[in-house]
């Protein structure tokens, strides 16, 4: 009895060429998590996964690019929870989030937090809600964009707390955090 491995017999062993990963988000969002995972992924793939930085594309453009790629495991999508809200936000999607993709791995999880600029006179969530109730429609909050988990979580907070605060959607988490720290999200 003899055993021959796929590599020894000359058959293809995955991956035998570069694996392309598309990250359709702005810097400071998905790419940060992917870089943290990339060293381990290269070790798991035996360094055959390719060495280029992930491709960054607009969320739906990048996702469509991967949806239309050959289903051979060499073009991957690194996405976030907002992937699931795409159908509700766009009537012109040219891919089906359920039928066009197969999940491979949960790479990371994260928590959401309410953060205020130090100039806002609220040091706790209770104080923030009291301030929002005292000044309806005058407080603003930023998020990485419409329909993402940050936006939806704040809309839920508004409903549950009975407060009126204004959503300021920005292009990505980096922009939302930068504007918050710089005091550019209007009060």
C-alpha positions as CSV (number, residue, x, y, z in Angstrom):
1,X,0.0,0.0,0.0
2,X,1.4,3.4,-1.0
3,X,0.2,6.9,-0.2
4,X,0.9,9.8,-2.5
5,X,0.1,13.3,-1.4
6,X,-1.5,15.8,-3.8
7,X,1.6,17.9,-3.8
8,X,3.8,14.9,-4.6
9,X,1.6,13.7,-7.4
10,X,1.7,17.1,-9.2
11,X,-1.9,17.9,-8.5
12,X,-2.9,21.4,-7.6
13,X,-2.8,22.2,-3.9
14,X,-4.8,25.2,-2.8
15,X,-3.6,27.9,-3.0
16,X,-1.1,27.5,-5.8
17,X,-1.4,31.2,-6.8
18,X,-2.2,34.5,-5.2
19,X,-5.4,34.8,-3.2
20,X,-7.0,38.2,-3.8
21,X,-8.8,39.8,-0.9
22,X,-11.1,42.7,-1.5
23,X,-11.9,45.0,1.4
24,X,-14.6,47.4,0.2
25,X,-14.3,49.9,3.1
26,X,-12.4,53.1,3.9
27,X,-9.1,52.9,5.8
28,X,-9.6,52.5,9.6
29,X,-12.5,50.0,9.2
30,X,-12.1,46.4,7.8
31,X,-8.4,46.7,6.6
32,X,-7.3,47.2,10.2
33,X,-8.8,43.9,11.2
34,X,-7.5,42.2,8.1
35,X,-4.0,43.2,8.7
36,X,-4.2,41.8,12.2
37,X,-5.3,38.5,10.7
38,X,-3.1,38.4,7.6
39,X,0.0,37.1,9.2
40,X,-1.9,34.1,10.6
41,X,-3.6,33.6,7.3
42,X,-0.3,33.5,5.4
43,X,1.0,30.9,7.9
44,X,-2.1,28.8,7.4
45,X,-1.9,29.1,3.7
46,X,1.8,28.2,3.7
47,X,2.8,31.7,2.5
48,X,1.1,31.0,-0.8
49,X,-1.6,33.5,-0.3
50,X,0.1,36.4,-2.0
51,X,1.8,39.4,-0.4
52,X,-0.1,42.4,-1.6
53,X,-2.2,44.7,0.5
54,X,-5.9,44.1,0.4
55,X,-7.8,45.9,-2.4
56,X,-10.0,48.7,-1.1
57,X,-13.1,49.6,-3.0
58,X,-16.4,51.3,-2.4
59,X,-18.7,48.9,-0.5
60,X,-21.1,47.9,-3.2
61,X,-18.6,48.2,-6.1
62,X,-16.1,46.0,-4.3
63,X,-18.7,43.5,-3.3
64,X,-20.0,43.2,-6.8
65,X,-16.5,42.7,-8.1
66,X,-16.1,39.6,-5.8
67,X,-19.6,38.4,-6.6
68,X,-18.8,38.3,-10.3
69,X,-15.4,36.7,-9.8
70,X,-14.9,33.0,-10.6
71,X,-16.1,30.9,-7.7
72,X,-12.7,29.2,-7.3
73,X,-11.6,30.5,-3.9
74,X,-9.0,32.9,-5.2
75,X,-11.0,36.1,-4.8
76,X,-12.3,36.7,-1.3
77,X,-14.5,39.4,0.3
78,X,-13.6,40.7,3.7
79,X,-16.8,42.3,4.8
80,X,-18.6,43.6,7.9
81,X,-22.1,43.4,9.4
82,X,-23.3,46.2,7.1
83,X,-23.1,43.6,4.3
84,X,-26.4,42.3,5.6
85,X,-28.2,45.7,5.3
86,X,-27.1,46.4,1.7
87,X,-30.4,45.1,0.2
88,X,-32.5,47.4,2.4
89,X,-30.3,50.4,1.4
90,X,-29.9,49.9,-2.3
91,X,-32.5,49.0,-5.0
92,X,-29.8,48.7,-7.6
93,X,-27.6,45.9,-6.2
94,X,-26.2,43.8,-9.0
95,X,-25.6,40.8,-6.7
96,X,-27.5,38.8,-4.2
97,X,-25.9,38.9,-0.8
98,X,-27.3,35.4,0.1
99,X,-26.9,33.6,-3.3
100,X,-23.6,35.2,-4.5
101,X,-21.5,34.4,-1.5
102,X,-20.6,31.5,0.9
103,X,-19.3,32.4,4.4
104,X,-15.9,31.1,5.1
105,X,-14.8,32.4,8.5
106,X,-15.8,34.8,11.3
107,X,-12.6,36.8,11.5
108,X,-13.4,39.3,14.2
109,X,-16.1,40.7,16.5
110,X,-16.4,44.1,18.1
111,X,-18.5,46.1,20.4
112,X,-20.3,49.4,19.9
113,X,-19.9,52.3,22.3
114,X,-21.4,55.8,22.6
115,X,-18.5,58.3,22.7
116,X,-18.9,62.0,23.0
117,X,-16.5,64.9,22.5
118,X,-15.1,66.1,25.9
119,X,-16.8,69.5,25.3
120,X,-20.2,67.9,25.5
121,X,-21.5,68.3,29.1
122,X,-22.3,64.6,29.5
123,X,-20.1,62.1,31.3
124,X,-22.4,59.1,31.2
125,X,-25.1,57.7,28.9
126,X,-27.7,58.8,31.5
127,X,-26.4,62.4,31.3
128,X,-26.3,62.2,27.5
129,X,-29.9,61.1,27.3
130,X,-30.9,63.8,29.7
131,X,-29.1,66.4,27.6
132,X,-30.7,65.1,24.4
133,X,-34.2,65.3,26.0
134,X,-33.5,68.9,27.2
135,X,-32.3,70.0,23.8
136,X,-34.3,68.0,21.2
137,X,-32.9,68.1,17.7
138,X,-29.8,70.1,18.7
139,X,-27.3,67.2,19.3
140,X,-25.7,65.4,16.3
141,X,-24.0,62.0,16.1
142,X,-21.8,60.6,13.4
143,X,-21.6,57.2,12.0
144,X,-19.5,55.5,9.2
145,X,-22.6,55.7,7.0
146,X,-26.3,54.9,6.5
147,X,-27.5,51.5,7.5
148,X,-24.4,50.3,9.3
149,X,-24.5,48.9,12.8
150,X,-23.4,52.2,14.4
151,X,-26.3,54.0,12.7
152,X,-28.9,51.4,13.5
153,X,-27.8,51.1,17.1
154,X,-28.1,54.9,17.6
155,X,-31.5,54.9,15.9
156,X,-32.6,52.1,18.4
157,X,-31.2,54.2,21.3
158,X,-33.3,57.2,20.0
159,X,-36.4,55.1,19.9
160,X,-35.9,53.4,23.3
161,X,-34.8,56.6,25.1
162,X,-37.3,58.9,23.3
163,X,-34.7,61.4,22.2
164,X,-34.3,63.5,19.1
165,X,-30.7,63.6,17.8
166,X,-29.5,64.2,14.3
167,X,-27.6,61.6,12.3
168,X,-24.5,62.8,10.3
169,X,-23.5,59.9,8.0
170,X,-19.8,60.1,7.0
171,X,-17.6,58.0,4.7
172,X,-16.2,55.4,6.9
173,X,-15.3,54.9,10.6
174,X,-12.1,56.8,10.3
175,X,-13.9,60.0,9.2
176,X,-16.6,59.6,11.9
177,X,-14.0,59.2,14.6
178,X,-11.8,62.0,13.3
179,X,-14.8,64.4,13.1
180,X,-15.9,63.4,16.6
181,X,-12.5,64.0,18.1
182,X,-12.1,67.3,16.3
183,X,-15.4,68.6,17.4
184,X,-16.8,68.8,13.9
185,X,-19.9,66.8,14.5
186,X,-22.2,69.7,15.3
187,X,-23.7,70.1,18.8
